[in-house]
């Protein structure tokens, strides 16, 4: 990325920071604002931001943003609350995810018949993960029943991991059609699913041990010690939250600058129809099925089904397919991802205030 691009993006972040409190009160997804700003300053707009050829930089940035966001979600996870009130979330994950993938695949096959079956499965998995933190005010508004907010938050946090596992299987099967080296994809899945987890656990344990020893011997400065101390978790979380949001906003600025206009300029009605059906019809069905006999009221069920915004998880999984998968319809998958995310950002931001007013009259207890 050129220095001019970095300077422009820095100015955009600064300007957003000045009005960030107002944005939260308006229930607008900050990602939507940065998509629009990216479109303005990108090559199709003012041309103030240019990047080199290829998607490597965007891929690294998106993966880093998702990693930090998932860490933040895990650090705030209250296991006692999950165990006490996790029945609804467990239903959404164990029942809702397979329903989402099955209905999403069926929708892709019917609406986008050019896609081979396993590539349709890949697309269904890519657009499945939800990210309610895109509109943080959704999780902070006390008019929404606590049970609903908790289920949406935990579901969103776990969705990416489940989706990645499903995507790897679908990606291997889709790629096998054009790349007859199954051992390569088996090794790729093994590295991603097992080796990466094992390495992460080992690094975490070693890191905790080193930090503890360093702090006890006085080797660490006071500034870094404050971030490392588990007793000062709020300070650490605030820093990590800010870093995660910054990275995410930069990803959406680049998405707006380099992908949104080209995708929508060449989009066909089938891609738009698929995105709308996947975002709302498939999502509502995937929430309604596991919520049967859960004790959740109809308004709460519809609210959860409607507000499942797509964001960084979908972008990262999409990049994974495009970069790693030897699939036939990569350009169509990319277009569907961009269209789905932008429709989600716009419609979920516009309809959230109305949805909150409607559910505020629900008798669902927290």
Secondary structure, 3 states (H helix, E strand, C coil): CCHHHHHHHHHHHHHHHHHHHHHHHCCCCHHHHHHHHHHHHCCCCCCCCCCCCCCHHHHHHHHHHHHHHHHHHHHCCCHHHHHHHCHHHHHHHHHHHHHHHHHHHHHHHHHCCCCCHHHHHHHHHHCCCCCHHHHCHHHHCCCCCHHHHHHHHHHHHHHHHHHHHHHHHHHHHHHHCCCCCHHHHHHHHHHHHHHHHHHHHHHHHHHHHHHHHHHHHCCCCHHHHHHHCHHHHHHHHHHHHHHHHHHHHHHHHHHHHHHHHHHHHCCCHHHHHHHHHHHHHHHHHHHHHHCCCCCCCHHHHHHHHHCCCCCHHHHHHHHHHHHHCCCCCHHHHHHHHHHHHHHHHHHHHHHHHHHHHHHCCCCCCC
